[in-house]
Amino acid sequence: MLSGCATVGSQEDAAAGKATSLLAAVGAGDGEAACALLAPDTITTVAEDEPCPEAILDKRLPRPGAVVETSVYGQWAQVKLTDDTIFLAAFPEGWRVVAAGCTPRASRPYDCTVEGD
């Protein structure tokens, strides 16, 4: 899905689409669909104490807000929404969420509700 021929704009649109799809799935109570959008390491971390479809719904992610800004840096993307920041990585099948429910902290890495190791 992400190839050398893909434009930055189309990569940004695809990343933003995955980010909002994750929040929409969680908001709809569809843990299966939400987990299908996560990167493998993120699934492992989320499903530490219970299956991913139940665990992701317990993370209290915000409803999908408007996309404010999307940035693509090679194989990584950051999608800023009105109430959340989501980080994604490129996989052969497309963008996957590596961290969500992220809030910035002054001079420190983001604090994320959902993230992989």
Residue pairs with C-beta under 8 A, 6 or more apart in sequence:
1 14
1 92
1 93
1 94
1 95
2 11
2 14
2 75
2 90
2 94
2 95
8 72
11 72
11 77
12 70
12 71
12 72
12 77
13 70
14 94
14 95
15 70
15 72
15 77
15 79
15 88
15 95
16 67
16 70
16 79
18 37
18 88
18 94
18 95
18 96
18 97
19 64
19 67
19 79
19 81
19 86
19 88
19 97
19 100
20 64
20 67
20 79
20 81
21 33
21 37
22 34
22 37
22 38
22 61
22 86
22 97
22 100
23 61
23 62
23 63
23 64
23 65
23 81
23 84
23 86
23 100
24 64
25 31
25 33
25 34
25 37
26 34
26 56
26 57
26 59
26 61
27 61
27 63
27 64
29 57
31 52
31 53
31 54
31 55
31 56
31 57
32 53
34 53
34 56
34 57
35 43
35 46
35 47
35 52
35 53
35 56
37 96
37 97
38 46
38 52
38 56
38 96
38 97
38 98
38 114
39 88
39 89
39 91
39 96
39 97
39 98
39 116
40 96
40 116
41 98
41 116
41 117
42 96
42 97
42 98
42 99
42 114
42 115
42 116
43 52
43 116
44 116
44 117
45 114
45 115
45 116
45 117
46 52
46 55
46 56
46 59
46 114
47 55
48 55
49 55
50 58
56 114
59 100
59 101
59 113
59 114
60 101
60 113
61 84
61 100
61 101
61 113
61 114
62 81
62 83
62 84
62 101
63 83
64 81
65 81
65 82
65 83
65 84
66 81
66 82
67 79
67 80
67 81
68 80
68 81
68 82
69 78
69 79
69 80
70 77
70 78
70 79
70 80
71 77
71 78
74 90
75 89
75 90
76 87
76 88
76 89
76 90
77 87
77 88
77 89
77 90
77 95
78 85
78 86
78 87
78 88
79 85
79 86
79 87
79 88
84 100
84 101
84 102
85 102
85 103
85 104
85 110
86 97
86 99
86 100
86 102
87 97
87 98
87 99
87 100
87 102
87 110
87 112
88 95
88 96
88 97
88 98
89 95
89 96
89 98
90 96
97 114
98 115
98 116
99 110
99 112
99 114
99 115
99 116
100 112
100 113
100 114
100 115
101 112
101 113
101 114
102 110
102 111
102 112
102 113
102 115
103 110
103 111
103 112
104 110
105 111
